[in-house]
Structure formats: C-alpha cells, structure tokens
C-alpha cells in the first residue's frame, strides 16, 4: 500500500525484515565465524604456551633466589610451595619468593618440579594441554631446561 510523505513522494509502509533477508544475514555471520573462529583458537593456544613459558621463568628466578638465601634448592618433597611457605628446617628463608601462591599452568594442571633435573640442578615442567609427558603442538612439554 503506497502512501505519500510530506514532500508528496510515494512511500511504502515499512514492515521489517523478510525471512530471506534474515537468512542471508545468518549465512554471512556463519561464514565469518567459520573463517575467524579457527584463527582465534589457534592464537589462544599460542598465548597459553607463551604464558606457561613466562610462569616457568618466574619460578626459576624464585628458585634461584631461594637457593641464594638458603644455600640449597627446594627439595622434591617441598616442591614449589617452598617458594611461598617457609619449610620447617630452613634457615635464612626471606620469602615468600612469589607474590601469590603457585598457580596451575594455563590448562589447569600443576607444574612439576624435579630435583635434580635431567639437564641441570632442577627442572620446572608443564606437560602442556594434555597434562601427560611428551606430545606435540599444544600437548608438548614446556620445561625450564
């Protein structure tokens, strides 16, 4: 039904979007999500690896400070908690060496502390996304060694 506006031009009464227009918009949104989604999640995995490396670096610096103060590395039994809570038999502990408690890795798994490490005095390890030794890609181990 045509009407005339204030300038005398015929106009059609607006009734909203048609089903076809809505379907076209949904298809376009779906195509964009199919293109952008995988790229976004690939970047998310890379950022989790970067965060893990940064946390391991913080742990190694804290462990080295613990050793400078106490004359030894934390034992396997004390683990990384020795950086936050003073072990009972340790003198000259000036911690806490971490501002907060020991966080899990970005995938929610605890970090593994080994004394001695396979290549050095100690190792701090995240087993990656799968939480198991070995693996490739995001499942690969990330170590301080």
Secondary structure, DSSP 8 states (H G I E B T S, - for coil): -EEE-TTS-EEE------HHHHHHHHHHHHHHHHHHHHHHHHHHHHHHHHHHHHHHHHHHHHHHHHHHHHSS---TTTGGGGGTS--TT-SS-----SSS-----TTS---EEEES-SSSSEEEEE-TTTTSSS-SGGGS-EE--
